[in-house]
Amino acid sequence: DLEFRRADESPLQHMARLAPQELEQKLRDYLGGFGFQGDKVTEETQRFSGGEKARLVLALIVWPRPNLLLLAGPPRPLER
């Protein structure tokens, strides 16, 4: 189960904490690539499904562009 310490924060707030120097529009565009568009980008993560939480975790992991990323297959499909 994917739980966030700050479940009252939105994907945009999580990204802003991770990348405070970035413009909000750049963060919105990035999150849009993971399916967080419109109101979803400002919705609290505590309301998210398991698949939405997994996509947000992936977005947060991929943001710093790691040289190596090892991923195991998900135990169930990620819904959109």
Phi, psi and omega in degrees: 000132181264113178239144180255140176299325181248069183293345179275000179264155179269168174304321180297320178293320177299315180293321180296326177289324180286325184225070185296340182278346185277150176289146181303319182296323178296319178293320177297317179298316179299311180296328177300328177293344178254012176090009178261094183234162178059227182292339183297330182290339180248007179280144178296138183293340180296341179269356186282151173284171178299320179294321178294319177296319180296319178296322178293317177301316179299317178300318180292324180288319186282336184311311182285004178055066180295151179290332182222133179224113179258123182234134172269156178295143180292148179291340177211159181300148176271115180281157179250000000 
